[in-house]
Amino acid sequence: MLINKHVKSLFQWRLISHVMLQCIERYIDATSLTLPTHCLS
């Protein structure tokens, strides 16, 4: 039971970290796209 619980929490942590990484990548993409336009204008 303990091992199963550990695997479950590990999977949830991996899922959350994966989603967070996607959000960070999107934020970086958004800022990198908007930064040049701000510099140009």
C-alpha positions in Angstrom: 0.0 0.0 0.0 2.8 2.4 0.9 4.7 1.8 -2.4 1.5 2.3 -4.4 0.8 5.6 -2.6 4.4 6.8 -3.2 4.1 6.0 -6.9 0.8 7.8 -7.1 2.3 11.0 -5.5 5.3 10.7 -7.7 3.1 10.5 -10.8 1.1 13.5 -9.7 4.3 15.5 -9.0 5.6 14.7 -12.5 2.2 15.7 -14.0 2.2 19.0 -12.1 5.8 19.8 -13.0 5.2 19.0 -16.7 2.2 21.4 -16.8 4.3 24.0 -15.0 7.1 23.6 -17.5 4.7 24.1 -20.3 3.4 27.3 -18.7 6.9 28.6 -18.2 7.8 27.8 -21.8 4.7 29.6 -23.1 5.5 32.6 -20.8 9.0 32.8 -22.2 7.7 32.5 -25.7 5.2 35.3 -25.1 7.8 37.6 -23.5 10.4 36.9 -26.2 7.8 37.7 -28.9 6.6 40.9 -27.2 10.1 42.2 -26.2 11.4 42.9 -29.7 8.2 44.7 -30.6 8.5 46.9 -27.5 12.1 47.6 -28.4 11.2 48.5 -32.0 8.3 50.8 -31.0 
